[in-house]
Amino acid sequence: MDQHTSFINDFWSAMLGGRVDIPRNEGYLNYVRSLPCAVTGRTRLVTAHHLVGHGLKGMGEKTSDFLSFPLVYDLHLPMYPEGLHRLGHKEWERRYGDQRVFVMQTLVRAIHDGVLNAR
């Protein structure tokens, strides 16, 4: 495990160490959908993808809306060959990068844009 991956894992463990109610926020999801895709930079047909496959949700639940990032449909949905929900998170991340990095980049942008207050 490289230093970057170790930092990311430590960050998520510290953030979500205990069981809490999963925060929902439609306004934040709308903001995420308004951003360019985190992978391609495209601005059309972007959805808010909730982080999957890293043990941060309960059975049958989505992760918090704040653990989402902008992703174009063809890299997200299972009907497309490169869709995350078709490839599975491990193969998708091997091809495109760690979802947790995309989530952190989205959170930083939201703070910078004034959508989230860092105080």
C-alpha positions in Angstrom: 0.0 0.0 0.0 1.5 3.3 -1.0 1.5 6.5 1.2 -1.3 8.1 -0.8 -3.6 5.0 -0.3 -2.7 4.8 3.3 -3.7 8.4 3.9 -7.0 7.9 2.2 -7.8 4.8 4.2 -6.8 6.6 7.5 -9.0 9.6 6.5 -12.1 7.4 5.9 -11.5 5.4 9.1 -11.3 8.6 11.1 -14.3 10.1 9.5 -16.6 7.2 9.7 -15.3 5.1 12.6 -18.7 4.8 14.4 -22.2 4.0 13.1 -24.1 7.2 12.4 -27.3 8.2 10.6 -26.4 8.5 6.9 -26.6 12.2 5.9 -28.9 13.0 3.0 -28.8 16.4 1.2 -30.6 16.8 -2.2 -29.1 20.3 -2.6 -25.6 18.9 -2.4 -26.5 16.2 -4.9 -27.8 18.9 -7.3 -24.5 20.7 -6.9 -22.6 17.5 -7.7 -24.7 16.9 -10.8 -23.9 20.5 -12.0 -20.1 19.8 -12.0 -18.1 18.3 -14.9 -17.5 14.6 -14.7 -14.6 13.8 -12.3 -13.1 11.4 -14.8 -13.7 12.8 -18.3 -14.5 16.5 -17.6 -17.7 16.2 -19.7 -20.6 18.4 -18.6 -23.6 16.6 -20.2 -25.4 13.6 -18.7 -23.6 13.8 -15.4 -25.0 12.1 -12.3 -24.0 12.1 -8.7 -22.4 8.7 -8.0 -22.4 7.5 -4.4 -19.1 5.8 -3.3 -19.4 2.0 -3.3 -17.3 -0.9 -2.3 -15.3 0.5 0.6 -17.3 -0.7 3.5 -18.9 2.7 4.3 -22.6 1.7 4.1 -25.0 -0.8 5.5 -26.7 -3.6 3.6 -29.1 -2.1 1.0 -28.1 1.5 1.8 -26.3 4.2 -0.2 -23.4 6.0 1.4 -24.0 9.6 2.5 -24.8 12.1 -0.2 -21.6 13.9 0.8 -19.7 10.9 -0.3 -20.6 11.3 -4.0 -18.8 12.7 -7.0 -19.9 13.7 -10.6 -19.8 10.9 -13.1 -21.1 10.7 -16.6 -23.8 8.0 -17.3 -21.6 5.8 -19.4 -19.0 5.4 -16.6 -21.7 5.0 -14.0 -24.6 2.8 -15.1 -24.6 -1.0 -15.6 -26.1 -0.8 -19.2 -22.8 0.6 -20.4 -19.7 -1.5 -20.9 -17.5 0.8 -18.8 -20.1 1.5 -16.2 -18.9 1.2 -12.6 -22.0 -0.7 -11.7 -21.2 -3.2 -14.5 -17.5 -3.6 -14.0 -17.5 -3.6 -10.2 -15.7 -1.1 -8.1 -12.3 -2.8 -8.1 -12.0 -3.1 -11.9 -13.4 0.4 -12.4 -10.9 1.9 -10.0 -8.1 0.0 -11.7 -9.1 1.7 -14.9 -10.1 5.2 -13.8 -8.8 5.8 -10.3 -9.9 5.6 -6.6 -13.4 6.8 -6.0 -12.4 8.1 -2.6 -10.0 10.6 -4.3 -12.8 11.8 -6.6 -15.1 12.2 -3.5 -12.4 14.3 -1.7 -11.8 16.4 -4.7 -15.6 17.1 -4.9 -15.7 18.0 -1.2 -12.8 20.4 -1.6 -14.4 22.1 -4.6 -17.7 22.4 -2.7 -15.9 24.1 0.2 -14.1 26.4 -2.3 -17.3 27.2 -4.1 -19.1 28.0 -0.8 -21.5 25.1 -1.0 -20.1 23.6 2.2 -18.9 25.7 5.1 -15.5 24.5 6.4 -15.9 26.3 9.7 
